[in-house]
Amino acid sequence: MRACQIYLVGSFFVYCLFLISLLDSKPSPTAAHLATWTVATVLEVVLVGLSFAIYSHAHKEPTAHPAPGRGRLHLGMTDWDSAEVAMDLLRIVLLLALIGFYLLFITLPAYQKKKAQEAGTSSETTSLLANGERDGSPSAENGHANGSYGSVHPVGGKHQHAEGAPPAWSRPTGAPSRSWWEYIKGYHVFFPYLWPSKNRRLQVIVVICFLLVLCQRVVNVMVPNQIGIIVNTLAHKDRGNPWAAIMTFIFFRFIQGNNGLLGAIRSTLWIPVGQYSYRELSVAAFEHVHGLSLDFHLGKKTGEVLSALGKGSSINTFLEQVTFQVVPMLVDLAVAIGYFLIEFDAYYALVISVVTFWYIYLTIRMAQWRAEIRREMVNADREEDAVKNDSMVSYETVKYFNAETYEFQRYRNAVNKFQSAEYKVLFSLNLMNVTQNMVFMLGLLVTCFIAAWQVTTGQQEVGKFATLVIYMGQLQSPLNFFGTFYRMIQSAMINSERMLELFKEQPTVVDSPNAKTLPTCQGDLRFNDVHFSYDNRKPALQGLDFHCAPGTTTAFVGESGGGKSTVFRLLYRFYNIMSGSIQIDGHDVEDLTIDSVRRHIGVVPQDTVLFNESLMYNLKYANQDATDEQVYAACRAASIHDKILTFPDQYETKVGERGLRLSGGEKQRVAIARTILKDPRIIMLDEATAALDTETEQHIQEAFTKLAQGRTMLIIAHRLSTITHADQILVLHKGKVAERGTHEELLEKNGHYAAMWKKQIRAQRAAEQAKLLKDKADRLRRESKDGNIGLDEESSSSHSNSSSDDEKMKKTRSMSIVERRDDGKPPGHP
């Protein structure tokens, strides 16, 4: 009777499990279900064959209580036998129908869709705007710059990320539909960093930790068993002294659990392993982000990337929780089921199995329901961090626009959004705890009733009841831990998803397999028919050709968007060109390693960014091996040494965030000194004096003159007066060289460059005249305030001053005309 009851309850439980797997699986059904149906069909056919073989011959009728000699003899199939065979045949028909429906409605459409995609790849799915290929590689490997054109039609070289997941530098808007297996497959990227493959000692420690975990599992069984022994000893005085059993129990309790001796030893041994994993993973993520191409860094949001980089601890926590909490918990549950089956009976094992299943199932289902709420809270938390980061970085901008109140309210809104999501998370957590406790208490109630009935009927000793209650209490801990750890693991997985996406990002500009280093550089540059675009719909360079001889200065001018900055980015290998070639000393840059090319190029940007460290640190950043004397010499050449000596801390002066404690001219001269310390053969100046006043610009120009000695200089300038000395000036228009030549040659051509020169001369004269008029107005205002000059004197003075100013302006115009005529240019020519 007992076997029949257990069979019925167990079968109902197993079939419920199958039904739940069908209802919960997304998509459903899957290949696993198809395999199950196929195996079941084969086994059902075997059962039908055996039934026919038995029932078609002489056999005894089955009874509820089989015993020798019982059951009537039948020579053929009875009605009950026929009904059983008919049910078997019906099951086979249903299984075949399920298999047929799966093949018809799932497998066949998927196959047809795949064939259609393969057929459409060469024609329908090819972009009409796609360019050709160069050297067998897709030309769209360049990525896009800042998304100004790539928001709808990005270039093919754009970073690829996981399907269904947002890029690593943005907040996810929803929970990706991933199974645990998909998570594990994705997280295999981290495994090389988590296993201490570089340290044999740590590997031995890992093995010892696993052995200690196994010992803890044994102790978990011995503690309740020892309680039963003590109770039976106390209940039966004839069984001797209980003190030895009590001391054994105390010893087991002393070493039991994570807070016991074994757990403390394991935790202590694991510390260097966890530190190794965190160190390797964090450093690898930091190196990986630095290794990504410029298109990633132009499209990212700094606060989001920093938040993703900080999730290395989440990965480490995930590893430790799975290894030392979840897996041991599952082992404890399996051991408990076996222990109750052997020491008690199958009723207890069945109850524990059912309770465990429903507890885990409800926990997972409710945790999945809470996943979206949890994700919203994590996103709100990251948004709050991003608001703080952006506001602190933009401190001066906030002050410029008196936006403190706006920033305070923006941050308050971010905090309110986070707390609203946090409330939902905490409420759902309490609801799940109540549900878990209710399921376990029902199981405890059933087992206690069974145990109490068996003790009162004499089937079990009272010590068994004590063992049962203690063991059930121990089981509640791992089950509660499962609920807690499932939430923690899910939280760690959500938090670390951004880091996972970061690792999946791949640079679009990498060294070719056969790339060689460039040990020395003379500075000979050549662009040969270079084509490039950030977006296929708008080319940035169209057949750009120019040559820079070693030691010469080349200036690039033209309207915004003409391709000047693109030239610098391509030369510095931030992007790959689409066609043509860029050569340094006759070597194609794509045949050279990126690092060796960049070592021979120095850059002085328009906006110099310094680290929030000392001046000496920032100066030596270009060459960590430079001596202090070399730094002083470079600063003298950049005309900044004497200025630094006037600072209270001199070279140990902190420059502030992004160098904000220095003026624009001081930062530029520090950048020049840093470039001198790097000692490159090629120097790129990107609008290096655009934001400086005239006096500071003169000092910077003197430093540039010293910097250019023996080096190839490339200059982007909008202020044409700073490049009149260049050996050649290239006027870029729509990605091409519209004009080239020296300053004088381009003025003679009277083209684009001459037009720009005229505009700047007119603007300069207008500024000079405005300054004269302003000085005159200021002088009259001061004189009127003094009150020491009469109206007549004031009138005559004003007349004489006006005449004097007019004479000065006439003299200035006449001198400029004479200078232009002396230069051999016609009157009216700038």
C-alpha positions in Angstrom: 0.0 0.0 0.0 2.8 2.4 0.9 4.6 1.8 -2.4 1.4 2.5 -4.3 0.8 5.7 -2.4 4.3 6.9 -3.0 4.1 5.9 -6.7 0.9 7.9 -7.2 2.2 11.0 -5.4 5.6 10.8 -7.1 4.1 10.3 -10.5 1.8 13.2 -10.1 4.7 15.3 -9.0 6.9 14.2 -12.0 4.1 14.9 -14.5 3.5 18.3 -12.9 7.2 19.0 -13.4 6.9 18.1 -17.1 3.8 20.3 -17.5 5.5 23.3 -15.8 8.6 22.9 -18.0 6.3 23.1 -21.0 4.4 26.2 -19.7 7.4 28.1 -18.4 9.9 27.5 -21.2 10.3 30.4 -23.6 10.3 29.5 -26.4 8.3 26.4 -25.8 8.5 23.6 -26.9 12.2 23.3 -27.4 14.6 20.7 -28.8 14.7 19.2 -25.3 11.0 18.5 -25.4 11.4 16.9 -28.9 14.1 14.6 -27.6 11.9 13.6 -24.6 9.0 12.8 -26.9 11.1 10.8 -29.2 12.6 8.7 -26.4 9.1 8.2 -24.9 7.7 7.0 -28.2 10.4 4.4 -28.5 9.8 3.2 -24.9 6.1 3.1 -25.4 6.4 1.0 -28.5 8.6 -1.4 -26.4 6.0 -1.5 -23.7 3.2 -2.2 -26.2 5.2 -5.0 -27.7 5.9 -6.6 -24.2 2.2 -6.2 -23.3 1.2 -8.1 -26.4 3.8 -10.7 -25.8 2.5 -11.3 -22.2 -1.2 -10.8 -22.6 -1.5 -13.0 -25.8 -0.2 -16.0 -23.8 -1.3 -17.7 -20.6 -0.8 -15.3 -17.7 -2.2 -14.6 -14.3 -4.3 -11.6 -13.5 -2.5 -8.9 -11.6 -3.7 -8.1 -8.1 -3.1 -5.3 -5.6 -1.3 -7.6 -3.2 0.6 -10.1 -5.3 1.5 -13.4 -3.6 2.4 -16.9 -4.7 -0.6 -18.7 -6.1 -2.9 -15.7 -6.1 -4.5 -14.3 -9.3 -6.7 -16.1 -11.8 -5.1 -17.7 -14.9 -6.1 -16.3 -18.3 -5.3 -17.8 -21.7 -5.9 -14.6 -23.7 -6.4 -10.9 -23.3 -9.0 -9.7 -20.9 -11.0 -6.5 -21.1 -8.6 -4.9 -18.6 -5.6 -6.0 -20.7 -7.2 -4.7 -23.8 -7.9 -1.3 -22.1 -4.2 -1.1 -21.0 -2.9 -1.9 -24.5 -5.4 0.7 -25.9 -4.1 3.3 -23.5 -0.5 2.5 -24.6 -1.5 2.9 -28.2 -3.2 6.2 -27.5 -0.1 7.5 -25.8 2.0 6.5 -28.9 -0.5 8.4 -31.2 -0.3 11.5 -29.0 3.5 11.4 -28.9 3.7 11.0 -32.6 1.2 13.9 -33.0 3.4 16.1 -30.8 6.5 15.2 -32.8 4.7 16.0 -36.0 3.4 19.3 -34.8 6.9 20.3 -33.7 8.4 19.4 -37.0 5.6 21.1 -38.9 5.2 24.4 -37.0 8.7 24.9 -35.5 11.4 23.1 -37.4 10.1 23.6 -40.9 9.5 27.4 -40.5 12.9 27.9 -39.0 14.5 26.0 -41.9 12.6 28.1 -44.5 13.5 31.3 -42.7 17.2 30.3 -42.7 17.2 29.5 -46.4 15.4 32.8 -47.2 18.1 34.7 -45.2 20.9 32.9 -47.1 19.2 33.6 -50.4 18.7 37.3 -49.6 22.2 38.0 -48.3 23.7 38.7 -51.7 21.0 41.0 -52.9 18.2 42.1 -50.7 20.2 42.6 -47.5 23.1 44.4 -49.1 23.1 48.1 -48.5 22.8 50.2 -51.6 25.2 52.7 -50.0 27.9 50.1 -49.1 31.3 50.7 -50.5 33.6 48.2 -52.0 36.1 46.1 -50.2 39.8 46.7 -49.9 42.3 43.9 -49.7 39.5 41.5 -49.0 38.3 43.3 -45.9 35.0 45.2 -45.7 35.6 48.8 -46.2 33.2 49.7 -43.4 35.5 48.7 -40.6 36.1 52.3 -39.7 33.2 52.7 -37.3 31.6 56.1 -36.8 32.8 59.1 -35.0 30.4 60.7 -32.7 27.1 59.5 -34.0 26.2 62.6 -35.9 25.6 60.6 -39.0 25.7 57.1 -37.7 22.6 57.1 -35.6 20.5 55.6 -38.4 23.0 54.0 -40.8 26.1 53.1 -38.7 29.2 52.0 -40.4 29.8 48.3 -40.6 32.8 48.5 -38.3 30.8 49.6 -35.3 31.3 47.6 -32.2 29.1 44.5 -32.0 27.4 43.6 -28.7 25.3 40.7 -27.5 22.0 40.2 -29.2 19.1 41.6 -27.1 21.5 43.5 -24.8 22.2 47.3 -24.9 25.7 48.6 -25.4 27.9 48.7 -22.4 28.0 52.5 -22.2 24.2 52.9 -21.9 21.6 51.9 -19.4 19.5 48.8 -20.3 15.8 49.6 -20.8 14.5 46.2 -20.1 15.4 42.7 -18.9 16.9 40.6 -21.7 15.2 37.3 -22.1 18.2 35.1 -21.3 18.1 31.6 -19.8 20.6 30.4 -17.2 22.4 28.5 -19.8 22.8 31.6 -22.0 24.1 33.5 -18.9 26.7 30.7 -18.3 27.7 30.7 -22.0 28.1 34.5 -21.8 30.1 34.4 -18.6 32.7 32.0 -19.9 34.5 35.2 -21.0 35.4 35.7 -17.3 36.5 32.2 -16.5 40.2 32.6 -17.6 40.4 35.6 -15.2 38.7 33.8 -12.3 40.7 30.6 -12.2 44.3 31.2 -10.8 46.0 29.6 -13.8 49.2 31.7 -13.2 49.7 30.6 -9.5 50.1 27.0 -8.6 49.9 27.7 -4.8 46.4 29.3 -5.3 45.3 26.3 -7.3 46.2 24.0 -4.4 44.3 26.3 -2.0 41.2 26.0 -4.3 41.4 22.2 -4.0 41.8 22.4 -0.2 38.7 24.7 0.0 36.6 22.2 -2.0 37.7 19.4 0.4 36.7 21.5 3.4 33.3 22.1 1.7 32.8 18.3 1.5 33.7 18.0 5.1 31.1 20.6 6.0 28.4 18.5 4.2 29.3 15.5 6.3 29.1 17.5 9.5 25.7 18.8 8.5 24.4 15.2 8.6 26.2 14.3 11.8 24.7 17.1 13.9 21.0 16.2 13.8 21.9 12.5 13.9 23.9 13.2 17.1 20.9 15.0 18.6 18.9 11.8 18.1 21.5 9.7 19.8 21.5 12.1 22.8 17.7 12.1 23.1 17.5 8.3 22.9 20.2 8.0 25.5 18.4 10.3 27.9 15.1 8.5 27.2 16.5 5.1 28.0 18.7 5.1 31.1 20.0 1.7 30.4 22.0 3.1 27.4 24.6 4.6 29.6 26.2 8.0 30.1 25.2 10.8 27.6 28.2 13.0 28.3 30.3 11.6 25.5 27.5 12.0 23.0 27.0 15.6 24.2 30.7 16.4 23.8 30.7 14.9 20.3 27.6 17.1 19.5 29.4 20.2 20.8 32.4 19.4 18.7 30.3 19.0 15.5 28.5 22.3 16.3 31.9 24.0 16.8 33.1 23.1 13.3 29.7 23.3 11.5 28.5 26.1 9.2 30.2 29.1 7.6 30.8 30.6 11.0 32.3 27.4 12.4 35.9 26.3 12.4 35.8 24.7 9.0 34.0 27.7 7.4 36.4 30.1 9.0 39.4 28.2 7.6 37.8 28.0 4.2 37.0 31.7 4.1 40.6 32.6 5.2 42.2 30.4 2.6 39.9 31.8 -0.1 40.9 35.4 0.5 43.9 35.4 -1.8 42.0 33.5 -4.4 39.2 36.1 -4.4 41.7 38.9 -4.5 43.4 37.3 -7.5 40.1 37.0 -9.3 39.1 40.6 -8.6 42.6 41.9 -9.6 42.8 40.0 -12.8 39.3 40.8 -13.9 39.4 44.5 -13.0 42.8 45.1 -14.6 41.7 43.1 -17.7 38.5 45.2 -18.0 40.5 48.4 -17.6 43.0 47.4 -20.3 40.2 46.2 -22.6 38.4 49.6 -22.4 41.7 51.4 -23.2 42.2 49.1 -26.1 38.9 49.9 -27.7 38.9 52.2 -30.7 38.0 55.9 -30.8 34.5 55.3 -32.1 33.6 53.6 -28.8 35.0 56.4 -26.7 33.2 59.1 -28.7 29.9 57.3 -28.3 30.2 56.3 -24.6 28.9 58.1 -21.5 31.8 58.3 -19.0 29.7 57.8 -15.9 28.1 54.6 -17.4 31.4 53.1 -18.4 32.9 53.8 -15.0 30.0 52.2 -13.4 30.3 49.1 -15.6 34.1 48.9 -14.8 33.3 49.0 -11.1 31.3 45.7 -11.4 34.4 43.5 -11.1 33.4 42.8 -7.4 30.0 41.6 -8.6 31.6 38.9 -10.8 33.8 37.9 -7.9 30.8 37.7 -5.6 28.9 35.7 -8.2 31.7 33.1 -8.4 32.1 32.8 -4.6 28.3 32.5 -4.0 27.8 29.8 -6.6 30.9 27.9 -5.5 30.4 27.9 -1.7 26.7 28.6 -1.2 24.5 27.4 -4.1 26.4 24.2 -5.0 26.8 23.1 -1.3 23.1 23.9 -0.7 22.0 21.6 -3.6 24.3 18.9 -2.2 22.8 19.3 1.2 19.3 18.8 -0.2 20.3 15.7 -2.2 22.0 14.2 0.9 19.0 15.0 3.0 16.6 13.2 0.7 18.9 10.1 0.7 19.3 10.3 4.5 15.6 10.4 5.1 15.1 7.6 2.6 17.6 5.3 4.4 17.2 6.3 8.0 13.4 7.0 8.0 11.3 5.9 5.1 10.2 7.0 1.6 7.4 9.2 2.9 9.9 11.7 4.3 12.1 11.6 1.2 9.0 12.3 -0.9 7.8 15.2 1.2 11.3 16.7 1.2 11.5 16.3 -2.6 8.1 18.0 -3.1 8.8 20.8 -0.7 12.2 21.4 -2.2 10.9 21.5 -5.7 8.0 23.9 -5.0 10.2 26.1 -2.8 12.9 26.4 -5.5 10.3 26.8 -8.3 8.3 29.5 -6.6 11.6 31.3 -5.6 12.8 31.3 -9.2 9.5 32.4 -10.6 9.1 35.2 -8.1 12.7 36.2 -8.5 12.1 36.4 -12.3 9.1 38.6 -11.7 11.3 40.8 -9.4 14.1 40.9 -12.0 12.6 43.8 -13.9 11.9 45.7 -10.7 15.5 45.0 -9.6 16.8 46.1 -12.9 14.9 49.4 -12.7 16.5 50.1 -9.3 20.0 49.3 -10.6 19.4 51.6 -13.5 18.1 54.3 -11.3 21.2 53.9 -9.0 23.5 54.2 -12.0 21.6 57.2 -13.3 22.0 58.8 -9.9 25.8 58.2 -10.0 25.9 59.5 -13.6 24.2 62.7 -12.5 26.6 63.2 -9.7 29.6 62.5 -12.0 28.4 64.8 -14.8 27.6 67.6 -12.4 31.0 67.4 -10.6 33.0 67.2 -13.9 31.0 70.2 -15.2 31.5 72.3 -12.1 32.5 75.5 -13.9 29.8 75.2 -16.5 27.2 75.0 -13.7 28.6 78.2 -12.1 28.8 80.0 -15.4 25.0 79.6 -16.0 23.9 79.9 -12.3 22.5 76.4 -12.6 23.0 75.2 -9.0 19.2 75.1 -8.3 18.6 73.2 -11.6 21.4 70.7 -10.7 20.1 70.3 -7.1 16.6 69.5 -8.4 18.0 67.2 -11.1 19.9 65.2 -8.5 16.9 65.2 -6.1 14.7 63.8 -9.0 17.3 61.1 -9.6 17.3 60.1 -5.9 13.5 60.1 -5.8 13.4 57.8 -8.8 15.9 55.4 -7.2 14.0 55.3 -3.9 10.7 54.7 -5.7 12.3 51.7 -7.5 13.9 50.6 -4.2 10.5 50.5 -2.4 9.1 48.1 -5.1 12.1 45.9 -4.7 11.8 45.7 -0.9 8.1 45.1 -1.0 8.4 42.3 -3.4 11.2 40.8 -1.3 9.0 40.7 1.8 6.2 39.1 -0.3 8.6 36.4 -1.5 9.9 35.7 2.0 6.3 35.1 3.2 5.6 32.7 0.3 8.8 30.7 0.9 8.1 30.4 4.6 4.6 29.2 4.0 5.7 26.4 1.6 8.4 25.2 4.0 6.0 25.3 7.0 3.5 23.1 5.1 6.3 20.5 4.5 7.4 20.7 8.2 3.8 20.2 9.3 3.3 17.1 7.2 6.7 15.5 8.2 6.0 16.3 11.9 2.6 14.6 11.7 4.1 11.5 10.1 6.9 11.3 12.6 4.6 11.9 15.6 2.2 9.2 14.4 5.2 6.7 13.9 6.6 7.5 17.4 3.2 7.1 19.1 2.6 3.8 17.3 6.1 2.5 18.2 7.4 2.5 14.7 10.2 5.1 15.5 12.0 6.1 18.6 11.6 9.6 20.1 15.2 10.4 19.1 14.2 10.1 15.5 11.6 12.8 16.0 14.2 15.1 17.4 16.6 14.3 14.5 13.8 15.1 12.1 13.0 18.5 13.6 16.7 19.5 13.9 17.4 18.3 10.3 14.4 20.1 8.9 15.6 23.2 10.7 18.9 22.8 9.1 17.3 22.3 5.7 15.4 25.6 6.1 18.7 27.4 6.3 20.0 26.3 2.8 16.5 26.8 1.4 16.3 30.3 2.8 19.9 30.8 1.5 18.7 29.7 -1.9 16.1 32.5 -1.9 18.7 35.0 -0.7 21.5 33.7 -2.9 19.3 33.5 -5.9 18.4 37.2 -5.4 22.1 38.1 -4.8 23.3 36.0 -7.8 20.7 37.6 -10.0 21.7 41.0 -8.7 25.3 40.3 -9.3 24.5 39.0 -12.8 22.5 42.2 -13.6 25.2 44.4 -12.2 27.9 42.6 -14.1 26.0 42.5 -17.4 27.5 45.9 -18.3 31.0 44.5 -17.7 30.1 41.5 -19.8 29.0 43.8 -22.6 32.3 45.7 -22.3 34.3 42.5 -22.7 32.2 41.7 -25.8 33.1 45.1 -27.4 35.9 44.7 -29.9 38.2 47.3 -31.3 37.7 48.2 -34.9 41.3 49.2 -35.5 43.8 46.5 -34.7 47.2 45.4 -35.8 47.3 43.2 -38.9 48.6 39.7 -38.4 51.9 40.4 -40.1 52.4 44.0 -38.8 56.0 45.1 -38.2 57.4 47.7 -35.8 58.7 51.1 -37.0 62.0 51.3 -35.0 63.1 54.7 -36.4 61.3 57.5 -38.2 62.6 60.3 -40.4 59.2 62.0 -40.7 58.4 61.5 -44.4 54.6 61.4 -44.7 52.5 60.7 -47.7 48.7 60.4 -48.3 47.9 58.5 -51.5 44.3 58.8 -52.8 42.9 58.3 -49.3 39.1 57.8 -49.1 37.3 57.7 -45.7 33.9 58.3 -44.2 32.4 58.2 -40.8 29.0 57.4 -42.4 28.6 55.9 -45.8 26.1 58.6 -46.7 28.6 61.4 -46.4 32.3 61.0 -47.3 34.9 62.8 -45.1 37.9 62.4 -47.4 37.7 61.9 -51.2 41.0 61.0 -52.8 43.2 63.1 -50.5 46.8 63.4 -51.8 49.7 65.2 -50.2 53.4 64.7 -49.3 55.3 66.1 -46.3 59.1 66.0 -46.6 61.1 65.3 -43.4 61.6 68.4 -41.3 59.0 70.5 -43.1 55.9 72.3 -41.8 52.5 71.6 -43.4 49.4 73.6 -42.5 45.8 72.5 -43.1 43.1 75.2 -43.5 39.6 75.2 -44.7 36.0 75.3 -43.5 34.7 73.2 -40.7 34.0 69.6 -41.8 36.5 69.8 -44.6 38.5 66.9 -43.3 41.3 68.6 -41.3 40.8 66.7 -38.0 40.1 63.5 -39.9 43.6 63.6 -41.4 45.1 63.7 -37.9 42.8 60.8 -36.7 43.8 58.6 -39.6 47.5 59.3 -39.2 47.3 58.4 -35.5 45.5 55.2 -36.4 42.2 56.0 -34.7 40.4 54.7 -37.8 41.2 52.5 -40.8 41.0 54.1 -44.2 38.6 52.8 -46.8 40.9 53.0 -49.8 44.3 54.4 -50.7 47.2 54.4 -48.4 49.0 56.4 -45.7 52.8 56.0 -45.7 55.4 56.9 -43.1 59.0 56.7 -44.5 57.6 54.6 -47.3 55.8 52.1 -45.0 52.1 51.7 -45.2 50.8 52.4 -41.7 48.5 49.4 -41.8 51.6 47.2 -42.2 53.0 48.7 -39.0 52.0 48.1 -35.4 49.8 50.8 -34.0 52.0 51.3 -31.0 55.2 51.8 -33.0 53.5 54.4 -35.2 52.2 56.4 -32.3 55.5 56.4 -30.6 56.9 58.6 -33.3 54.0 61.1 -33.3 53.4 63.9 -30.8 50.1 65.8 -30.5 49.5 69.2 -29.0 45.6 69.5 -28.9 43.5 72.6 -28.8 42.2 71.7 -25.3 45.0 70.1 -23.3 43.7 67.7 -20.6 46.0 67.1 -17.6 45.7 64.6 -14.8 44.8 65.8 -11.4 48.4 65.3 -10.2 51.5 67.4 -9.9 53.1 69.3 -12.8 56.1 66.9 -12.6 53.8 63.9 -12.9 52.1 65.4 -16.0 55.3 66.4 -17.6 56.9 62.9 -17.1 53.8 61.2 -18.4 55.3 61.5 -21.9 58.5 59.8 -20.8 58.5 58.1 -17.4 62.3 57.6 -17.7 63.1 61.3 -18.1 65.3 62.9 -15.4 64.4 66.1 -13.7 67.0 68.0 -15.7 65.5 66.8 -18.9 62.1 68.0 -17.7 63.6 71.4 -16.8 65.2 71.7 -20.2 62.0 70.8 -22.0 60.1 73.5 -19.9 62.8 76.1 -20.8 62.3 75.3 -24.5 58.5 75.7 -24.0 59.0 79.0 -22.1 57.2 77.7 -19.0 60.1 76.9 -16.6 60.4 80.4 -15.1 56.6 80.5 -14.7 56.6 77.2 -12.8 59.2 78.5 -10.4 56.9 81.3 -9.4 54.3 78.8 -8.1 54.5 78.1 -4.3 55.0 74.3 -4.9 56.9 74.8 -8.2 57.0 71.5 -10.0 55.0 69.7 -7.3 52.0 72.0 -7.9 48.7 70.2 -8.3 47.1 71.2 -11.6 43.5 70.3 -10.5 40.8 68.3 -12.4 41.7 68.3 -16.1 44.3 71.0 -15.4 41.7 73.7 -14.5 44.0 75.4 -12.1 46.3 76.5 -14.9 45.5 79.1 -17.5 45.0 78.2 -21.2 48.5 79.4 -22.2 50.1 77.6 -19.3 48.4 74.3 -20.2 49.5 74.7 -23.8 53.1 75.2 -22.8 53.0 72.2 -20.5 51.7 70.2 -23.5 54.5 71.5 -25.6 57.1 70.6 -23.0 55.5 67.2 -22.7 55.8 66.7 -26.4 59.5 67.8 -26.4 60.1 65.1 -23.7 58.5 62.5 -25.9 60.9 63.5 -28.7 58.7 62.5 -31.7 59.8 63.0 -35.3 56.2 64.0 -36.3 54.2 66.6 -34.5 50.5 67.4 -34.9 49.2 70.8 -33.7 45.4 70.8 -33.6 44.3 74.5 -33.2 46.8 74.8 -30.4 46.6 78.6 -30.2 42.9 79.2 -31.2 41.7 80.1 -27.7 44.7 82.2 -26.6 45.2 85.9 -26.5 47.7 87.6 -28.8 50.5 88.0 -26.2 50.2 84.4 -25.1 50.0 83.3 -28.7 53.4 85.0 -29.4 55.0 83.0 -26.6 53.5 79.8 -27.8 54.6 80.5 -31.4 58.2 80.9 -30.1 57.9 77.6 -28.4 56.6 76.0 -31.5 59.6 77.3 -33.5 61.9 75.5 -31.1 59.7 72.4 -31.2 59.7 72.3 -35.0 63.5 72.1 -35.3 64.3 68.9 -37.2 60.8 67.6 -37.0 57.9 67.2 -39.4 55.1 69.5 -38.3 51.4 69.2 -39.2 49.3 72.2 -38.2 45.5 72.8 -38.2 44.8 76.5 -37.9 41.9 78.9 -38.4 44.0 81.9 -37.6 46.0 82.2 -40.8 48.5 84.7 -39.4 50.1 81.8 -37.4 50.9 79.6 -40.5 52.4 82.2 -42.9 55.8 80.5 -42.3 54.7 77.0 -43.3 56.6 75.2 -46.1 53.2 74.3 -47.6 49.6 75.1 -46.9 46.9 72.7 -47.9 43.4 74.1 -48.4 40.9 71.3 -47.8 37.4 71.5 -49.3 35.0 68.6 -49.1 37.7 66.1 -48.3 40.0 67.1 -51.1 43.0 69.4 -51.5 41.5 72.5 -53.2 44.7 74.5 -53.2 48.3 74.0 -52.1 51.4 76.1 -51.9 53.1 78.7 -49.6 51.4 81.7 -48.2 52.6 84.0 -51.0 51.8 81.5 -53.7 48.2 81.0 -52.5 47.7 84.8 -52.3 48.8 85.1 -55.9 46.2 82.4 -56.9 43.4 84.6 -55.4 41.3 81.5 -54.6 39.9 80.0 -51.4 42.9 80.9 -49.3 43.1 84.5 -50.5 39.4 84.9 -49.7 39.9 83.6 -46.2 42.9 85.9 -45.8 40.9 88.9 -46.8 38.1 88.1 -44.4 40.6 87.8 -41.5 42.4 91.1 -42.5 39.0 92.9 -42.5 38.1 91.4 -39.2 41.5 92.4 -37.7 41.1 96.0 -39.0 37.6 96.2 -37.6 38.8 95.0 -34.3 41.6 97.6 -34.3 39.2 100.4 -35.1 36.8 99.2 -32.5 39.6 99.3 -30.0 40.6 102.9 -31.0 37.0 104.0 -30.6 36.7 102.3 -27.2 39.9 103.9 -26.0 38.6 107.3 -27.1 35.3 106.8 -25.4 37.0 105.7 -22.2 39.2 108.8 -22.2 36.3 111.2 -22.7 34.4 109.5 -19.9 37.3 109.9 -17.5 37.8 113.6 -18.5 34.1 114.4 -18.0 34.2 112.9 -14.6 37.2 115.0 -13.6 35.3 118.2 -14.3 38.6 120.2 -14.6 38.2 121.0 -18.3 35.8 123.6 -19.6 33.4 123.1 -22.4 35.5 125.0 -24.9 38.7 123.0 -23.9 36.7 119.8 -24.0 35.4 120.7 -27.5 38.8 121.6 -28.8 40.3 118.6 -27.2 37.7 116.3 -28.6 38.2 117.9 -32.0 42.0 117.6 -31.8 41.7 114.0 -30.5 39.3 113.1 -33.3 41.6 114.7 -35.8 44.5 112.9 -34.3 42.7 109.6 -34.4 41.6 110.2 -38.0 45.2 111.0 -38.9 46.3 107.8 -37.2 43.8 105.7 -39.1 44.7 107.3 -42.4 48.4 106.7 -41.7 47.7 103.1 -40.8 45.7 102.6 -44.1 48.4 104.3 -46.2 51.2 102.2 -44.6 49.3 99.0 -45.2 48.8 100.0 -48.9 52.5 100.8 -49.2 53.4 97.4 -47.7 51.1 95.6 -50.1 52.5 97.5 -53.0 56.0 96.7 -51.8 55.1 93.0 -51.7 54.3 93.3 -55.5 50.6 92.9 -55.1 48.0 95.1 -56.8 46.2 97.8 -54.8 43.2 96.3 -53.0 44.8 92.9 -52.8 45.3 91.7 -49.2 
